[in-house]
Each structure stands twice: as structure tokens, then as C-alpha cells.
Amino acid sequence: EFNFELFTQDEQHNDTVVSSAKNDENGEIVFPDLSFTEADAGKTYTYYVREVAGNDATVDYDDSVYMYTVEVFDNGDGTYTFKFRMVLNGGEPIWYVGTGR
């Protein structure tokens, strides 16, 4: 198992860890859900994910940082649409759209 952090950065590039997670036996990493409210509608939030290096000298830990943006849209019926954009190492973005309450 490897440890990962979901974090934000302020203008001075100071990190604030939002949550952490470990990968499962299939390599999947699932962070706890983020919560958004009506006040978040129309805003975009930026998050980053990184592996936390361990102490095992036989393991090459990955120092990549992945950027995610989340746009929050109010559907006007008590539900919200979330548009996620993930950028892997400065490459082309990958988009995902989801809904929630």
C-alpha cells in the first residue's frame, strides 16, 4: 500500500492537506467525498494529488503532482453538476461530469 494526499495551495504555494488515502489491492485510490454547498455554485476549486514518500529504500516513490479542478453548477432543482478536469503532468486535460445533492 502507498499513501496519497489531496491538497490545496494558496498564492504563496503553501500546501493545506484536505484528506489522505491509501491505494487498494487493485491500485485504486479513493479519497473521502468533498462537500459543496449552494454558496459554491459558480465557483471553481483547484486540488492536487501526490504520493507521500515512505521510508522503504527499495521503493522508488513517485514525486508527480496531479492537478484537478472542480467547477460547481447549480441545476436550480436542488441538485448540482460537478465538472472535473484532471491534468496529468502538464498533459491534455481529462474531463468528467457528475451530479449530486
C-alpha positions in Angstrom: 0.0 0.0 0.0 1.1 3.5 -0.8 -0.2 6.8 0.8 -1.5 9.8 -1.1 -2.6 13.3 -0.2 -5.3 15.5 -1.7 -4.3 19.2 -1.0 -4.9 22.8 -2.0 -2.3 25.6 -2.4 -2.6 29.3 -1.6 -1.0 32.1 -3.6 2.3 31.6 -1.8 2.3 27.9 -2.7 1.7 26.8 0.9 0.0 23.4 1.0 -3.1 22.5 3.0 -3.9 18.8 3.1 -7.6 18.2 2.6 -7.6 14.4 3.0 -5.4 11.3 2.6 -5.9 7.8 1.3 -4.2 4.6 0.6 -4.4 2.6 -2.6 -6.3 -0.7 -2.5 -5.2 -4.1 -3.8 -6.2 -3.0 -7.4 -4.2 0.2 -7.2 -7.3 2.4 -6.9 -7.1 5.4 -4.7 -10.4 6.7 -3.2 -10.4 9.9 -1.2 -13.4 10.8 1.0 -16.1 12.8 -0.8 -15.7 16.6 -1.0 -18.7 18.6 0.1 -20.0 21.6 -1.7 -23.0 23.9 -0.9 -25.3 26.3 -2.7 -22.7 29.0 -2.0 -20.1 27.1 -4.0 -22.2 27.2 -7.2 -20.4 29.1 -10.0 -17.0 28.7 -8.4 -14.0 26.6 -9.5 -11.8 24.9 -7.0 -8.3 23.5 -7.6 -6.9 20.4 -5.8 -3.7 18.5 -6.2 -2.8 14.8 -5.5 0.6 13.4 -4.7 2.1 10.3 -3.3 3.6 10.6 0.2 7.1 9.1 0.1 7.7 6.3 2.6 10.8 5.0 4.2 11.4 1.9 2.2 14.8 2.3 0.4 13.9 -0.4 -2.1 10.9 1.6 -3.4 11.1 4.4 -6.0 8.3 6.8 -4.8 6.6 8.9 -7.5 7.0 12.6 -7.0 4.4 13.6 -9.6 1.7 16.1 -8.7 -1.6 15.8 -10.4 -3.9 18.9 -10.7 -7.7 18.6 -10.5 -10.2 21.4 -11.0 -13.8 21.2 -9.9 -16.4 23.5 -11.3 -19.7 23.6 -9.3 -23.0 24.3 -11.2 -26.4 24.8 -9.5 -29.1 23.0 -11.6 -31.9 25.0 -10.0 -33.7 22.0 -8.7 -31.8 21.1 -5.5 -29.1 19.3 -7.4 -25.6 20.3 -8.6 -23.4 19.4 -11.5 -19.7 19.0 -10.9 -17.3 19.3 -13.8 -13.9 17.7 -13.0 -10.8 18.4 -15.0 -7.7 16.3 -14.3 -4.3 17.3 -15.8 -1.6 14.6 -15.7 1.9 16.1 -15.6 1.1 19.1 -17.8 -0.6 17.0 -20.5 -4.0 17.2 -22.0 -6.9 17.5 -19.6 -9.3 14.6 -18.9 -12.9 15.7 -18.2 -15.6 14.1 -16.1 -19.1 15.4 -15.3 -21.1 14.2 -12.3 -24.1 15.3 -10.4 -25.0 15.3 -6.7 -27.1 16.9 -3.9 
